[in-house]
Amino acid sequence: MKNIDIKLKENEIYKLKQLVGTKLVAFYHDPFVFTNTSSQAVKIQTDTENLYLYSFTEPYDYYGTEEDVAVWSVEDTEYPLISKKSFIDAPVNETVKKIIIVNENQRLYENNEMLYDVWLTRGIIFDFGNHQVSFEKAVWFSEDIIVRKGYELIKEFSPVSRFIDSDWEEGLVAECERTEIVL
């Protein structure tokens, strides 16, 4: 069995937890062209600090083949790619009431034997009490970060059925569960 863990690490969760109670001044993302996505990075500016949500590909076993898989990280380091971007700002100017980290556990079985046990971070939701801002990992291979503003944004995330009902080879059974960490 293969175990793959590409969810946010404890130190990254701690950085996000420190944002609860601070004012989210704005977040910065690539201009939306065809979809509301930002490639590789989103800048999060609070009244106390800047954080960066990065999405970079790394080679991983993707259910039997090695692929470049997008892996998220939350960092306070501004990489050089940020200065090359034409970020637009999305002002918020509200206090972060809570942050929800949405993780998925994807499992693949053959003959009732687990072949893969995969954990990933599907998204991060900033909750302001009266509305939310979310960042979602679109698909395994894409460095795009889906950006949304609105209400009950977890309902807008790609459903777990998308993984379960993928075109798996005959005899393979997929399961997927979503969990939330509320900070």
QUIMOVEN-V170958 format. One record per run of one state. SS is the DSSP state (H for helix, E for strand, C for the rest). FROM is the first residue (numbers start at 0). LEN is the number of residues. Records with the same first field share a line. If there is no record, write none. Layout:
BEGIN
SS = FROM-LEN ; FROM-LEN
END
This chain:
BEGIN
C = 0-1 ; 6-3 ; 17-5 ; 29-7 ; 39-1 ; 46-3 ; 62-2 ; 75-4 ; 83-4 ; 95-2 ; 110-2 ; 127-4 ; 137-6 ; 150-2 ; 156-4 ; 164-7 ; 182-1
E = 1-5 ; 22-7 ; 36-3 ; 40-6 ; 49-13 ; 64-11 ; 87-8 ; 97-13 ; 112-15 ; 131-6 ; 143-7 ; 171-11
H = 9-8 ; 79-4 ; 152-4 ; 160-4
END
